[in-house]
Amino acid sequence: MKVVICWSGMQGYVAACLRALSRVPGVQLHVLHLNFHDLPFQEELLDGVSNERLTASAPNTDITQRVAAHDPDVVLLCGWFYPQYRQLAFAPELQRAKFVLGMDTPWTGSWQQRVNQIRLRGFMRRMAKIVVAGTRSADFARRLDAAPGKIVTGFYGFDFTAFRERGGTGLDAAADWPRRFLFAGRYAPEKGLSYLMEAYQAYRRSVPDPWPLDCCGTGPEAALLNREGVTDLGYLQPSKLPELFAGHGVFVMSSLEEPWGVAIGEAAATGLPLVCSDVCGAAADLLRPYYNGLTVPPGDAAALADALCWMHHNHHRLRTFGQRSRNLAHPFSAEAWAERLHACFITALNGRA
């Protein structure tokens, strides 16, 4: 089976999944990916995987020829945002190939999404399968194409083994559960950092011995992190993240919008209790309130402060919460992702649900 995957910016979690897929017997994999400047890239991420890195700002008018040169049986597109990828579905050179669409966008009912229900009609009909990130994106997918058996779940995965073995092993061995909060993600408006900072300062005023908050990432809102008790760790290589996660006791994601949230899965695989806004798609898959974490409404700084205080006052329960997180995260390992996608490709080729 010859597979070409057309992706956006390459990141550690995606690369782990692609490496796992390349190891599936019978799969010949080639990857095209775009070099978005806000996503630092490490050349070793796709070591051993046939791939081409494209300049996102370039016209890339030869993408059809690049893909067709591999005579693919299956082409996986990561959404419809990039016109040059979208045009592949209608290329005469690729009529033999089966197309699979990956999407993580949740249904919001916006006018743009309603327009896309009409604008993307022909494009969606060309897709043999639609792989969604969770229940919220499945809702949108059904509104775009309600054909029975066409929508499957499990678009995201990550390097569960690395976070479990390199991070989780150290965390499990800790005599005292770490008393530190961690945020990891883009420093961008949609991550709700202003609300996180407001909530964290309210938390600090509520307890006599507040835990520090470490933030890992990069982006335009880095200046917001200049607060008492907050440390900006900046961007870290993907290989450094398991050890980073293992040095913390609770993972916090304050997003105002979040199609899924791979960092939530990585934190769960490490064995961390979770606090995240309920718009995070991963919360539906990986978080059970008062079982392994807490959810809060997006943008509600008071509720988020209360959640931080709850974790602080229930320190004695956090190890158990973390063990439960890990169990919920296992189905999203890179190896499980590769098996899901391989099965999806086979059913697409066979024309059966």
C-alpha positions, 0 to 999 in steps of 0.5 A: 500500500502506497500512502502519501500524507500531506501535513501542515507544520511538523511537530513531535507528536505527528512525527511519532505517529508517522514513524509508527505508520512507516513501520507497519508491514506493507506500507510505503509512506511518503510525507509532504509537510509545510515549514510554518515559521511559528513551528520550530522544526527539528530535522531528526523528527522524521528520521527514517521516513521519506519526506519533503519539506515545502515552503508554506509561502511559496506557490508550490504549483507542482504539488500534484506532480510531487504526489503523483510521482509516488503513484499513491493508493491513498492520499491523506489530507490534514484538512482543507485549509491549504488550497494546494492540498485541496486541489489534489482531490480533483487532479486527473493524475490522482483519480485512481487514489482514495482520499482520506481527510483528517479534521479536528475543527469542532462545529460552532455554527459560524457563518463560515462553517455554514458556507463551507457546507456548500463550498466543500460539497464536491471536495467532501464527496471525493473523500473515501473516509473522514478521520475526526479528532473527537465527538465535536469535530464528528458533529461538523463532519456529519454536517459536511458529509453524512454518508454512513460509515464514512466518519471514523474517530482517532485523528490524533496520537502521540508518543505515549511510550516516551511520556510513559517510560521517560517521564512517568517512570520518574514521576512514579518514583518520586517520594513526594508528588511534585507541587508545581503546575505546568502549562505547555502550548502556544503563547497565543490568544486562543490558549487563554493565557490572560485568564490563566494568569488572572486565575493563578494570581487569585489562587496565590492569594487563596493559599499560604504556600502557593505552588509555582506555575511553569509555562513551556512554549513560544508565541506573541503573548509571552509578555503575559507570563511576567507574573509572580510565581510564573516561570517562562521556560520557552520552547523546548525540543520534543525530546525534552518534554517527557522529563519536563512533564515528570517534574510537575504535579498538575497539568493546566490547559486554559484554552478558549478554543482547542480542537483537541489538545495533544499536550493534554494527552501527553500530560495524561500519558506521563501520569498527571492530573488534568485541569482544562477548559471544557472546550478542549476536545481532548477533555471528552476523551481523557478527562473524567471530573473528580476522577483524574482532573477538573474541567472549567468553563473557558474564560472563567478565571474564578472557576479556574482559580477554584480548580487550582485551589482544589488540586492544591488542597487535594495533593494527597489524591494526585498520584491516584488521579495521575494513574487514572490519566495514564490509563485513559491516554493509552489508546492514543499512542502512536502505535494505536494511531498507526493501526487505526489509520492503516485499518481506515486506509484498507477499508477506503481501498476496499470500499466498505465501512 
